[in-house]
Each structure stands twice: as C-alpha cells, then as structure tokens.
C-alpha cells in the first residue's frame, strides 16, 4: 500500500467546476494502488476490459475476489452474472446546480467507481488532520464481483442542464399502470446508481461513497438494499428463489443468448441518440408482496398462481425446471393445465408476441409495514430492455390479469437510460455533455 | 386465490414436500436409493401411502449425478436430489398418495425403476360427506341471496343519485357495498366483472378506466358531485346482474369456501386496514365488518365437519374471531358516520389500525388452516 495524499486523488474537488477536460478524480487515475481486498489476492487494474472489451466479458480472480471489467461495449451490471446483493439509489440534482457541476460529478463517479470495482478504495488518506477520502467500511472485504451501473432519469433532460436535445425519444416517464399504488417517496430521480456485489457491505459502500462525492450536487431520493438475487442471468447460475418461495427467472434472457440481447436489451442503431448505443433502459419497480396472505394460500393454488411447482420449479404442464411450458395442454376437464391467469403464462414471450426483458431483481425488506404490522418487503424488480415500452406492454397485461396481483402491489418506480459502455479514458456523461 | 370456483383445476398434487406439509405424528417410511453406473433401484420398491423419506447416495457413478421421483407417466418431477458426485449423499421427503411412480437417474444404464405406493387414496370425497355437501349447498344459497340484495340495494342508491340526493346516495353506498364485501372471493373468479364492480383507482390502467363502486365513491366524496354518476350507477347494476346470473349457475366445494373465507380476511387485513379500499368515503369499517361476516358464514357452515376433524382449530377460530369483534366494537357508533353504525375511518389512527391489523392477521392465519381439513 502506497500512502498518497488526498491532493493526488481528489485535489481540487469543488474547485473543478469549470469545464475541465478531465474531472479532478480522472486526473489522478492510476496514481495509486491501494487494494481493498484482503490477503493480497487482488485482481488489479490490468485485467481484461480495455477498449472494445465487453463488460459482459470474462471475470478476473475467483470466488469472493472476482472482479468484472469496468470498461467495455456495455456497462457492467446488466448481463454480468447476477451478484447476490444490491444497493440501489435514486438521486436528484439540487436546485441551482450547473451543467458543469453535473458533468464533473459524473466524471468523479467514473473514476471512483472504476477503482472500487477493482477493489481499490476511492482514495487513500493518511493525513490525520483530514477526514478520510474513503469511508472505509469495505476495507478488508473481497470485491465480490462489484459492478456499478449509472442511469439517467427523464427529468435530467429538462431545461436545467441544456440536455433537452440529448434526450432519447423513448425516455419518458412510465404511464400510470394497473395495480400500482406508488409512494411518491419512491418514484423517479435524475440519476440512479445500481451497485451489485456478493458482499452487501461492498455494494452499500459503493453507493455511499458515490453519494458522498455528490454532496452539494445531488441528494438522495430513495434507496433500497436487496438481500438476495431473484434472477439468474447466465446459464451457469442456479435459479434463485424469491420471497414467495418459488424459483424466479427460469426463463430470463441469459448472457449467452446474444441474439436475444441484441433484439430486446441493447439499444442499437435504431436510437435517435448516439450516446445510447450499446446502452439499455433500466426499469426499477419496488413491489410489495403481501407475504402473510401468500403464506396462507394452499399449495395447489400457489402453484396455479405461478404456473410452476413450488419445489422443483417445473411448469405445471410437466417436465423439469427448464422444460418449455406447454401453454396449450389441457386437463381432463378441458381446462388449461397452466391456468389462463398464471403468472408465467401472462409474462411469457409466447403470449406477448415474442417480447422479452432481462430481469435482474432482488428481494428486499424494509422492516415492518407501519400500519399493517406485517413484513414490508418483496421484490425490488430491476429489468433492462431496448425500449421502456417493453415493460409497459408486459405490465399492462400482468397488472390487469395476473393471478399474483392479489398478493403484490407496485409501490415504487423509476425509469433510467443507461448509456453504453465506456472505454478507458471515457467517463459517464460523455456524449451527453458535448 | 381467485381461480377455483368454476371447474376446479386438476393439477397433479400427489406429492407435497414434507417441509411444507408434515402431518403431526405421521409415520415416515424410509427408502434408500443407491446410485451406481447401472441404475438407482429404490429399496424397498413398494411402500404404504404417507410420508416417505428418500435417502439418495451416489456410490460410484461418475456419469450419473441425480435421482428423481417422477409420476408414473414420467411427466412430473415430484422430488429430486441433484449434484451428487460419487461418494456424496442427500435426499428429499414427500407425502405420497397411492399409485405408480418412477425413480429416474438420467445417465445410468437402467435409468428408470418402478416404485409403487399402496393403500387407500385420500382423494377428495366431500360429495359423499353429508355435512360437507350440505354446507356447500347452503353456501350457494348465501351467495345467491347476497348477490340479489346487492342488486336491489345498488338500485336504491341509483334512485337517490337520479333524484339528485347526494346525501342519501352516500348513505346507501356503504349499505350496498356490504353485500358485495361478504361474497367478494366468489365474484373475483370472473376477473373483469370484479374489476368492473369493485376496482380501486390504483387497480386500473388509466384513470378514465375507473368505473363501478369506487368511481361513484370518487365522484361523491372527492369531486363532490353527482354529475355523470347516473350512467356509472346504471352500468354497475348491469354488471351486478351479470354476476347474479353467473353465481346462480356456479358450483362450489369446501376448499373454495374455506379459502374464500381466508381471502376475505386477507383483504380486510391488506386494503381495509390501510384505508385504501374506501379512500374517498372513509367507510372502511362497515365493509371490514362485511368481510368478517362473510368469513364467519363459511366457518359456521363448515364447523360441524371441522368439529370432527380438528376441534382445536374450531376453538382457536372462535377465540380469534371474538378478539376481532371486541376490537371493532370500539368503533361502533349510533347512528355513526353516514349512518353506517361506525365512526369515520379517518379517525382511527395508525397505532389503532396497527392493533386491529395484528388481531385480524391472527384470525386469517387460523382460517387458512380450514382448507386442509375439509377436503
């Protein structure tokens, strides 16, 4: 560990508002190597993921010390194998903040996030007279495959920062949708940070430190911690269970299905904004599950609501977990074996003209519902897609007819444009703030 | 649980994971399955119906790593132990009904071995049980009566609306809703009909889609007008009449009844407690009472049967019901808010709602245990 002074890292933060070519943190890129990972088993910066490398590409290190490349064709944290834990924050830019201040913050975030995903601290401070640059709680923790993904909400493109001409046409607030009862405290945001790691402390640390860099520029709208992944995003991952006790994400798009990713997840040449190429749209929905009610439902009905068996996760039409559901199969009374309003039927691409989205959600709990006295928790749904209307189409159907609606309610919502991946030397916001 | 009334679905439910449904004191039969390159023959290959524990061990099969129990036609995996490399062991437990099964280990030279469960099926036979079939018939009458009164009470509200008497229409609103809230799980079976009658503002895709009771509620209490209400009321009555026709031809079974009772109290606990249901009118307490009445009607009809299968559950439900009654007793008033017999729900504050919720949750939890006792 090489001690360095704050000035080498964040020198001049706060002075650097005025259109500098590189953000203050960016200027210090590569000047230190202060691994966070314990035991010296770090995966240092010189791993894969240089220019042109896909962020979905290979990881470095193994087990808890795994790292994923920060740079690539796409931002990491989308097709990256879903890590176990999530920290997600929606932030809004404070009144009176200028375009340059936002741009500089995004540059600072780039440098800090890139370091953290390598297992480095935001900055090393040995000066006893100053507060430490890094908040420190992740020291000694393995990286756990940390990824940091940044998105821009529709409101960022209003008249405050001169970004109206850079707004992608599909980036408009989600319309009112059925079976939602949105808490205004959990809606929208100018920016979002999605940090995922197998270690909850590492994910939390990433969000906390980025938000700290943004003090005076941005303010938290809302934040959520996810304690268990509810979707697998690669063939090699076992399907996790959600809080309903069912396997979730069995039919999710997987990283290996590159044709489906191109068709349904990655923004391509059809976009009206160059900076969105290789990007995606992130829809976040805070979905409360009425878990006590669900737990009182008898097993056969739970299985009918979902359309799968609870233990094996096999479709009710037979086979095993990954057997393709047969939505046409009928029982001896002529009723569909997978009921007409079963969740997996209504969500299936077969019944939605082929439409798919990449789900990457997490179970969450925020303690106790203050009025009901029941568990306040459920699914923090995150999905990535080529166009937000993919989600709108699916949710209009699910929100109206899904048998599961009796047990869930959407209570928070956000839509964010996630720009394409960065090459070394590029920063979040490049392409927007030209 | 809104799928069951008209033509219950016959999904094979022969196997229930032990962890989810272990009958207290039931005897467990152990079956050993040794996986070898040759196969995975279960020992014994024939057991009596009931709880069965499969212990699976991979002795020396490098090419075989799992064993499954499947239905006789191979279509359904009932239990499995995966990822067993040589030397490892594991297992799974199931409650098995009589019939033919297959133990399956893909990759072995003999992949399938027959497995038989003997004994008498505990198939659902309520139709031959006079107590249960009587309860089902009486429940059908209860549904029919409440639906008929729902129509006439809504018509009375429409008459007040047509006469321009908003105060009277508001009083009749809560009264009409009581009849719906006693039988709602039955109405929910006909998906769009329930939405057309009872959808709340947040249930619909667009604000302009809102119709039925809660549109009228919104007009009268929030917009404070009867403008446009007449047409909505007429449509509401038409939908209620459709419901009356459907329920007169519907058939029920004891499980539907039992789970419907649970659903009513779930609903009370989830959307009445928070005030979401009657967000404009604040008449949540009378419809809460209606949910409880609908659930207790089911309980009272099933009680003679439950008394035989599980008297302790009967006692618990009665005790917890009494706590619910005691809790809502405090909010009764004469004539009450809009002559509902209750105070306005907005005067019931969060700590009191929380207290009510805890009591209602316990009641619902007890009710949910009825379905397994009446099949």
Interface residues (C-beta under 8 A of the other chain):
Chain A: X175 X176 X177 X178 X179 X180 X181 X290 X292 X293 X296 X297 X298 X299 X300 X301 X303 X304 X305 X309 X310 X311 X312 X314 X316 X318 X319 X320 X331 X332 X333 X335 X337 X339 X341 X370 X371 X372 X373 X374 X396 X399 X400 X401 X403 X406 X409
Chain B: X1 X2 X3 X4 X7 X9 X10 X11 X13 X16 X17 X20 X21 X68 X75 X76 X77 X78 X79 X80 X188 X191 X195 X202 X203 X204 X205 X206 X207 X255 X259 X262 X263 X266 X269 X270 X273 X274 X276 X350 X353 X354 X357 X358 X361 X364 X365 X367 X368 X371 X372
